[in-house]
Each structure stands twice: as structure tokens, then as C-alpha cells.
């Protein structure tokens, strides 16, 4: 099964509920850098465990990374604004 298919069928894991809530709270407040740092920390911690990565952690990590990039794209000044 492809990784994208696995992520689409991700089952929520309550083990990470507190961390996920914090990530979403930061994201909702527009604190994307903090949300991304927390997601990276959680992803790194999960990666260090033996066995397969928990798909819910992978999904939150990818979502925050993507949203953070989009936010940066729309908030960064364009080259014509810098001149």
C-alpha cells in the first residue's frame, strides 16, 4: 500500500491527544513556527521508537509543515515590495 493511501486512512491515536491539541491551538493562533517546532519534536520522538512510525503523528507533522509553508508564502513580502 502506498504511503499516501496509508495517511488517508489514518486512525486517530489518543496517545498523542495533548500534543495534537497544543499543535492545533498554536496553529489556530497563527503561531505556525511554534506549531511546526512542536510537530517536529513529536515526529522526532516517534521516529526514535522501534517499529513503524505512528501514522497520526506523520499526518499531523506533514499538515503543519505544509500549512506553515503556505503561511510563509502569503506573509513574506514579494520582491517588488522590497524595492
Residue pairs with C-beta under 8 A, 6 or more apart in sequence:
6 55
7 55
7 58
7 59
7 62
10 55
10 56
10 58
10 59
11 55
11 56
12 56
13 54
13 56
13 57
15 54
16 42
16 54
16 56
16 57
16 60
19 38
19 42
20 56
20 60
22 38
23 35
23 38
23 39
23 42
23 60
23 64
24 35
26 32
26 34
26 35
26 38
27 35
27 64
27 67
30 71
32 64
32 67
32 68
32 71
32 72
33 68
35 64
35 68
36 64
36 65
36 68
39 60
39 61
39 64
39 65
40 61
42 57
42 60
42 61
43 57
43 58
43 61
46 53
46 54
46 57
46 58
47 53
